Amino acid sequence: MVVVMDLRATDTQIRDVKKRLEQLGFKTHLIRGVERIVIGAIGDRKQIMDSGIEVMPGVEKIVPIMKPYKLVSREAKPENTVIQVKDFTIGGKEIAVIAGPCAVESKEQLMETAKLVKEAGAKAIRGGTYKPRTSPYSFQGMEEEGLVLLAEAGRATGLATITEVVDEKSLLLAVEYVDLIQIGARNMQNFHLLKAVGRVEKPVVLKRGLSATMEEWLMAAEYIMSGGNYNVILCERGIRTFETYTRNTLDLSAVPMIKHLSHLPVIVDPSHSTGDWRLVAPLSKGAVAVGADGLLIEVHPDPCKALCDGPQSLTPANFRQLMEELAPVTQSVGKTLVKERAVV
């Protein structure tokens, strides 16, 4: 349940309510929104009913949350969460486009891609440095060497940086180099890793699992938020179905549904969802049309030579064209797609 505080409540009153809840055995989480301030209370709800908390100074009311996910729900926070990353936001009026190669392969490859996507209007460069692959014989990533290159590309272009982590060791290393952390689909229910991510201060992109329901996805986000990291971005990347013509099936219905259930921002990965570069542009437009807050798109300077996921990667020319075509779609839903020239 949540304890709704009066917007005029003082810091002392908020601390007093948190202290009382913790004395009763509740784990507390303070969430400051525009419309209200709430204290999430995780524990036995029976304890709170006769505790006198509802009449404490600064308390407006106590609201039970019926869904299994508490902190993630709209009941805890009615307005959208907007996450600041360097000079842009995710979850507000701007469509945040993150673009780059599936994997960091070399300094030349990454720097070329970073400059090109920056010029086209991307706000962040993605690059896999730890690659959990289906086959043990596939390219597994450059690990720390790749992180160094990713950080260098970010400094050179001003782009934010993001990479996937696969365990606590890679997480602790990645937070020293990048601006955002990504939890891949295969690790969505790696609860030990989710708890570790909950203890860091970096924003995290949480991808939906291959066969995860929306509730399971939101519960994974709850793990992270319950650890104290409230900067969670959900990423729909396609789910496994009986269809074989695409790599996965992109569930665009998840975007408006999740935004109805949760206050967290939602972005879409049209590259991994289909495995086919020809479908990236139409699905990107569809994602923006149904309310996505951003896109995660694979771009490679020469997809034919990519060490992984070349068939789903856009060329720089195709990415530039997509960004131009996205502009009117973005405008039609009342959002903006800000394009900046690179300073390199």
N, C-alpha and C positions, 0 to 999 in steps of 0.2 A: 504494500500500500504506500501511498504518499501523503505526507503532511504538507498541505498547501499553506504557505506563509503569505501574509499581507505584503504587498509590494513596498509598503512603508516600514516593514519590520527592520529593526536595527541589527547590526552584526552581532551584538551581544545577545539579543533575543534568539537569533538563529543558532548561535553557539549553545545557548541554554537548552533549546529543544533537541539539538543533536546529542548533547551530553545526556539528557534524560532518556532518549531512545537507546543510546549505547548502554546505559545502566540497566535497561530492561532486556538487554541481550540482542538488540537489533544491529545489523550492519547498515550504516547510513551513507547516503550519497547526495550531496548538494547539487542541484541543477538550477542554474539561474537562467530563466528565459525572459523574453520581452514582456509577455503577458502575465507571468507569475513566477514566483520562486517556490520550488518544492524541495522537500527532503525525502528522498526515497528511503523507505524503511524495509529491509529484508529480514524477515523473521516470523515468529508466531503472531498472527494478527490478533489473537485473543488477548495477548498481553497488553495491547495498546488501548483496548476499549475502556478499561477501568483505571487507566494510568493518570488521568487528569491532563494529558497533553493538549487536548482540544481546547482547554480554557487557559492555556499558557499565553502570556503576552506575545503578540505578533502572529499567532496561529489563526488562520482563517477557517480551515476545515480539514478533516481527514477523509481521504478518498481511497476506497479499496480498488486495487487493480486485479481484474479477474484473469487476464491473460498470463501465461506462464513466463513471458518476458516482461519485466517490470520497467527497467530503466530505458529500454529501447522503445517503449510504446508511446503512442500519441497521448495516452492518458497521463503519462508522467510529464510530457512536454508538448503542448498543443501546436506550437509554432515550429517551423522547420529549423533544424540545426544547420548553421552555415559555418564551414570550416575554412579558416585562413591558411593558405600555403604560400609562403613568400609574398608575391605581389598579386595573387589572385585568390578567388574563393570558390568553394565547391558547395552547392546547396542554395545559392542565392540566385540573382538574376542572370549571371553569366554562365554560359555553357563552357565547362572546362574540358579542353581536349588534351589528352596525354598521348604521346606518340613516340614510336621508336622501334628498334629491332627486338625480336623475341629474345635474342641473346647478344651480350657484348662479345664481339669476336676479335676486335683489334682497335687500336687507338684511331686509325684512319677511318675505319668503318663507322665508329661511334661519333666522331667529331663531324664527319660529313653529314650523317643523318641528323645530328642535333642542330646544325646550322640550317639545314633545309626545312625541318619541321618548325623551327623558330620563325623563319621567314614566312611560312604559310599560316602561322597564327597559333601554333600549339603553345601551351603554357608549361608543359613538363615533358621531360625525356624519360622514356622507360627503357630498361635494358636488363635482361636476366643475367645474373651472375652465379646463381645456384639453380641448376635446372633439374628438377625432379622429372625424369623421363620414363616412359613406359618400358623402354629397353635399356638394360644396363650398358649396352654397347654404344648408345647414342651420346652425343656431346653433352657433357654434364655441367658446363659453365666454367668461367675463369676464376670464380670465387673472389678472393680479396684483390687480386690483380684487376679484375673487372670492376670492383667497387672503386678502386683508385681512379680508373679511367672514367667511370660514371661521374664521380665528383669533379674531375677535371673538366668534363664536358659541361657540367652545370655551371662551373665558375666562368668558363669561356663564353657561354651564351646567355647566362642569366636565367636559364630554365630551371625549374624545380626538377628533382630527380626521384625516381622510384625504382625499387627492385624487390624481387620476391625473396623471402626467407623460408627456410625449410626446417629449422630447429632452433633451439635457444642459442647455440654457439654462433650460427650465422646471423641471428637477430642482434646479438650484442655487438657483433662486428659491423653490421650494416648501419646501425644507428649512428655510428661515428662518421659515416660518409654521405648518406642520402637524406632527403627531406621527407619522403613517405615510405612506408613499409607496406609490402603486399603479402597477403596470405593467399596462396593458390587454392584452387578447387580441391586438390587432393588432401590439403591440410585443413579444410574448413572445420572438421571435427577432431582435429589434433588438440585436445583440450589442454594438454600441458603447454603447448606452444601458445594457445590463445591466452592462457593465464599469464605467460611471460610477456606477451605483447601488451596486456593490460597494465603492466608495471612500467612501461616506457612512455615517453611524452610525445613521440612522433605520431602524426596522423597515420591511420592504417586503412588500406583498401582490402576488404574482406570479400573474396570471390565466393559465389555460390557453388556448393559441391555438385559433383556430376549427377547425383541422383537425390539431391536434398530437396525436401519440401520447403516452402517459404517459412514455416514455423521453425524448422530445424536451423535454417539460415539465420533467422532472427535470434534464436537461442544461442548460436555461436557468437553473434554480436554482443549478446548479454554477458557472455563470459568475459569478453574484453572490457566492457564498460564496468562490470562489477569489480574489476581489478583497479579501476581508477582512470583508465584512458577513455575519455568520452569522444575523442576525435575519430569516429569510425565512419568509413564510407563503404557502402554496400555495392558490389559489382555483380550484375547479372551477366553470365558468360556462356549461357546455354546449358541445357540438361540432356541427359542420355535418354533417348526414346527408341522406338523401333525403326525410325527413318534411317536410311543408309546413304542418301544422296548428299547429306551434309554431315560434317564431323559431329555436331551436336544440334539440338533444336533450340533456337533462341526463343525464350519465353518473354515476349514483350509485355504480356499481361501482368507479369510480376512487377513491373515498374510502377504503374498506378496503384496496384494492390498494396505493395510494400509501403508506398508513400501515404496510403490511407491508414495503414496499421502502425507505422513508425515515423518518427521525426527525422531520422537519419537520411543524408543524401544518398541518391542511387545513381550509379553510372553504369554504362553498358559496354561490353567488349564484343564488338561484332566480328572480330577476327577469329578468336578461338571458338566462338559459337558455331561457325559454319565451316572453317577450314578452307574457304574459297574466297580469294581476293575480289572476285566479281560481285559477291554479295555484300561486301563491306559497306559500300556507298549507300545502297537502298536501305539496309538495316540501320545504318547510322542515322539516316533521315527519319526512319520510323521510330527509333529510340528517342530522338529529340521531340518528335510529334506527340509521343505518349507521356512525356514529362521527365525524361532522364535529365540529370544535372550535369552529365559529362559523358565523354567517350574515351575508351582505352583502345588505341588503334596501332596495329603493327605496321611499321614502315621500314623498308630496307633499301639501301642504294642500289642493290643488285639482287633481287629475290632469288634468281636462279642459282646464285652462289651462297645463299644463306645456309648456315650450319644447322638451323632448325626452323621449321614452319615457314619455309619460303613460299609455298603455294597460297598462303593466306595473307602474305605481306603486300602492302601497296608499294608501288614505286613512288619516288618523290613527286613525279608529275601527276600521278593519280591522286596522291594525297592533296596536292594543291588544288586540283579540280574539285575534290570532295569538299574542301573547306569553302570554296566559292559557292558550291551548290547548297551547302548547309545554311548559309547566311539567311536566305528568305524563309526557310523552315523555322529557324531559330526566331526570327522576327515575328512569325505568325503565332508563336506561342508566348509572346511577350518577354522573350529573353534576348540576350545579346551574345554575339560571337566576336569578341574583340580581337583584331589582328594588329600585330606590331611588327615593325621591321627589325631585323636582327642587328645587334651591335656586337660585332665580333672582330 
